[in-house]
């Protein structure tokens, strides 16, 4: 099953009545951590892909972008500059970067979260509005401009709940230990990413992140041989790779005796 954590719990309860195995990929509020030694341009590229790919309708998206305080200003400037260049339009056009939301309810849901973010004190730096400057045949579509929030805190609704749309929350951090603790402070655990030139730190951090799928210096790549799934309320079991095979096969033990049966009982 792939869907929300709420529905996933119901599926699990139903399956348990029949002692059935389940594999579930549920929601996420995944962290993308950018250290001060990261390649800035690559980090910006990954942040765009981790939030705006498929118009933000990806459960593994890294919507909590933690940026080291020493580079956050430079990062945000470059991020906004590149976001403004994204081409919004017909998804059938190969030159389009951003298409419409899947349906009206999701469109309205994202706008509601944008309003909540503003009311709770985050700074809407870019986007978060309906796009009307489109050809006439597209004007009835559910097009949104990608929203970028700064001055976010961990307790804000937009930093805790899955939006499933183009809403990026940028948070500042100072130390490795701090950001690991904050990144793990969520009921979800689907994915996580780390950007750093220090490969030892990259492995150390992802080793401490509570997530089923992690990347170092990239995001949202999912080759078929990579086991995929979450922890905590982001699901159970794995899809793809050997993990997927193990989730959907049963282990049977077979002992074959090639000699006589050892028996101390009287004959």
N, C-alpha and C positions, 0 to 999 in steps of 0.2 A: 504494500500500500504506500502511496505517496500522497501527502496532504498535510493538513494541520495537525498539531499535537492533540487538540481536543477530539477531533474525529478519530485519530489514531488510537487514542485510549479506548474508544468505543469498539473499534475493530479488534483490539487486543482482548477486551473483555468477552466479546462474542467468540473469538477463536479459542479462548481458554476453556469455554464450556465444552468444546469438543476435543480438547487437548491437541489443538492444531498449531503447527509452527507458523510463525509470521515473520516477514521482513518488512520493516517500515522505515521510510525516509520521511521525516516530519519537518517541522519548522526550524528556523534558525535565526540567530542574531549575531552573526559571526564577526570576530574581530580581525582587522587587518592592521598589523603593527609595523610602523616605519621608524627605524632607528636613525640616529643622526649621521651614521656613516653610509646610509643607503644611497644607491644610485637614484637621484631625485627624479629624473625623467622616467625611468622604469617604474618607480614607485607611483608616479602620477598615472602612467599608462595602466598599471594594475588596478589602481583605485577607480579609474573610469570603467574598466571592464568588470570590476567587482561590484559595481553599483548600477550601471546603466545598460549593461548587456541585456538583450531581450526586454528592454524597457523596465528593467529592475525586477522582472517577474521570474526570479531564480532563487530557490530556497537557500542555496549555499552562499549567496552574496555577502560580501564583507562590508556590511553597512555601518559598522562602528570602526571608523578609521582613527587609530591612535597614532599621533605624530609627535616625535620628540620636540620638546619646547624650543630647542635651539634652531630648528629648521622649519617650524610650522608656518611662519609668515611667508617664507620663500615657497614652500609647498603649496599653500593655499593660493598664492598669486598665480602660480603656473597651472594649478588645477582649474581655476576659474577661466583663465585664458584659453585653455584647451576645450573646456566645456562649452564655451561660447561659440566654438567652431563646429560643434556637432550639428549635423544636418537633419532636421526633423521633417518627415514627410511620408510618402507612400512606401510601405515596407517591401513592395514588389520592385522598387527601383534599387538597383545595385549601389547607387550613390547615397542612399539614405542610411543614416546612422541610428536614428531614433524613430520608431513607429508608434502606433497607438497602444493604449492599454487594451487588455483582452475584452473587457466589457464595462458597462456603465458603473456597476457597483464597485468594482475595483478602482476605477477612475475617481469616484467620489470618496472612497476610503482613503486614497493617497492625499487628496485635498484636505480631508478632515485631519489627518496626521500633520500636515503642514501647518494648519491653523493651531493645532495643539502645541506644536513646537514653538511657534511664535508666542503664544500665550504663556508658556512656561519659561520664557526668557532666553531661548536660543536665538541666534542671529541668522535670519534667512539671507544668506549672502548672494544667492543666485537662484533663479527659477522658482519652481513650485506653483506654477500658474498654468491655466489652460492656454493652449496655443491656437490662436485664431488666424494668424497670418499664413494661410495655406490656400492652395488652389480650391476653387469652389467645390469640386467633387470630394474633397477631403474634410470639409468644414464640419460635417456632422460626426466625424471620428473623435475618439476620446484621446486626444493628443495633449501631453503635458510637457512642460520644460523641466529638465532635471533639477531637483532641489539640492542645494548644498547648504548645510547648517554649520555654523561655527559657534564658539562659546557654549558648547554643550557640556552637560554634566551627566554622570552615570545614572542619576536618579530620574532623569527626564523620560517621559513616555516614549519619545522617539528613539531613545537609546536602550529601551527595555523590550518593547513589543515589535514583533515582525510586521513590517509595513507591506512588503511584497510589491514594491514600486520604487521609483527613482527618488529616493530620499537618503542622502548621505549625511551622517553625523560625524563631525570631526572633533576629536578630543585630544587634549595635550597631556603629555606625561613626561616624567623626569628620570625615572630609573627603570631598570629591567625588572626588578622584583615588584615594583609598584604596578607596572603595566600588566604583568602576568596575573596578579591578583585581581585587577579590575577586569581584565579580559575574561577571566573565569567566573566572574560574578554575574551569572546569568543562568536561567533554567535550561537554556539550550546548549548544544554542543555538537553542531554539525560540522563546521569547517573553521579554518583559521589560516592566516598568512603572516609571514614575517619577512621584512626587507632589511637586509644588512649585508655588508661586505665581509663580516666576520662569520665564516661558516660554522665555527664552533658555537658561537652564540646562537646562530640560527637553529642548530640542532638542539641546543640546550633549552631554548625558549619553546620550540614546538613540542619538545619532550614533556614540558610542564603545562602545556595548554590542554584543557579538557575539550577535545574535539576529535571527531572520527576521521576527518580528512584535513591534511595540512599541506601548505606549500611554503617553500623558502625561495624568495625572489621571483615569484610568479603568483598567479591566482586563477582559480576556476578551470584549470586544465583537468580533463577527466578521460585519460586513455582507457580503453576497454579492459585492460588487464590490471587497472588500479581498483582495489576494493573500495566500495563507496557506501558510506552510512554514518550515522551519528551516535552520540552518547547522550545521557540524560534525557530530556524531553525531545530530543531531535531524532529519536528512533532506536531500533534494535536490529541486529542482523546486518548483513552486508550484501550488496549487489556487485556484480562484476568480479573478475579475477578469481583466484582460488577461494577467497572469502565468500564469494557468491555461490560457488560450488558447494562449499561446506554448509552454507545456510539452507540449501535445498536438496541435500542428500542425507541419507541415514548411514551411520556407521554400524556395520554388522561384524561381530567377532566370530571367527570360525577356527576351531581347534581340530586338527586331523592327527589321529594316532596311527603311527606306522608300525608299532610293535604290539606286544601283549598288554592287556590291562593289568596294572599292579593292584592286587587285592589281598589284604591280610585276612579277610574273612575265611572261615573254614570252607573247604570244598566238599 
